[in-house]
Amino acid sequence: MSALLQTRGLQLAFGGVVVADSIDFALEQGERLAVIGQNGAGKTTFINICTGFIRPTGGSVYFDGKEITRMAPRAIVQRGIGRSFQLPQLFLEHTVRDCIRLAAAGRTGVLRMWTPLSRVLPESEIERILELVGLRQRADDPCSLLPEGQRKLLDIAMALVLQPKLLIMDEPTSGVSTEEKHGLMAIIMRVLDEQKITSIFVEHDVDIVTRYATRVAAWISGRIAADGKPQDVLGNPDIRRNVIGE
Ligand SMILES: Nc1ncnc2c1ncn2[C@@H]1O[C@H](COP(=O)(O)OP(=O)(O)OP(=O)(O)O)[C@@H](O)[C@H]1O
């Protein structure tokens, strides 16, 4: 079977600091990959390259059998890669419902000055997406009122509007209390299982990685230093010392 997402020889440096160092990587359909690494290791840069936010100086990215290396973020979203952000990208002055509409408008490019926002996505579809992530009761609240965990869920719901095959989440539990993290991840993983969406998530919390990942890739200085089963990568003494910081 060919990989869902594949990179070959990705290369990028910022001001002489190498942040992607010949990254060869492949993700199969159905995997739940946790990406771990110290601050500045290049995890978000890797996501940004795969989603078209940054162009690498060398190498290629393939998704679902097609090269996407130099495509714009919107074109990549339309091919089936959704993403959520470390800081949720919400329209804070709008309601939860309108955020879903605005996400659909932005990702499809259908919104024109003369298109009412209410026509962008059928109401039933908005309700379905909000129900999936447990935010239906908050549909008409301004999203500025949501606590951080629900903001993370809304950001993910916004990524679901185009029914992605792959969802890449940058630190879905950051800013959320330790007690709430597992509840949040349980909701996210249930949705991804139900919708049959393959996932990559960047995560610093080893408990969360152990509980929810089927595979772990550890980044050090723009390289994948270890990649495999969670127990193997998390049990590797080099990774425990240099990535987990023990
Ligand atoms: N647009 C940019 N211009 C210059 N340097 C950048 C840019 N984006 C990231 N960097 C630098 O590249 C390095 C890798 O950043 P990146 O955000 O990919 O790390 P990370 O592993 O995601 O870290 P964190 O866990 O802190 O989010 C860091 O030193 C960062 O300061």
The ligand as a Gaussian input file, in Angstrom:
#p B3LYP/6-31G(d) Opt

LIG

0 1
 N        9.524000      31.779000      10.157000
 C       10.635000      31.576000      10.863000
 N       11.727000      32.378000      10.688000
 C       12.861000      32.155000      11.388000
 N       13.024000      31.177000      12.295000
 C       11.962000      30.365000      12.505000
 C       10.728000      30.520000      11.807000
 N        9.878000      29.543000      12.235000
 C       10.546000      28.819000      13.145000
 N       11.795000      29.316000      13.315000
 C       12.825000      28.764000      14.183000
 O       13.032000      27.435000      13.741000
 C       13.255000      26.561000      14.848000
 C       12.246000      25.443000      14.830000
 O       10.966000      25.997000      15.136000
 P        9.659000      25.112000      15.269000
 O        8.541000      26.042000      15.600000
 O        9.512000      24.257000      14.086000
 O       10.021000      24.220000      16.532000
 P        9.088000      23.263000      17.392000
 O        9.799000      21.961000      17.492000
 O        7.712000      23.248000      16.847000
 O        9.122000      23.973000      18.815000
 P        7.966000      24.200000      19.937000
 O        7.812000      22.896000      20.669000
 O        8.556000      25.285000      20.799000
 O        6.709000      24.637000      19.228000
 C       13.184000      27.437000      16.113000
 O       14.497000      27.813000      16.459000
 C       12.389000      28.638000      15.646000
 O       12.733000      29.792000      16.378000

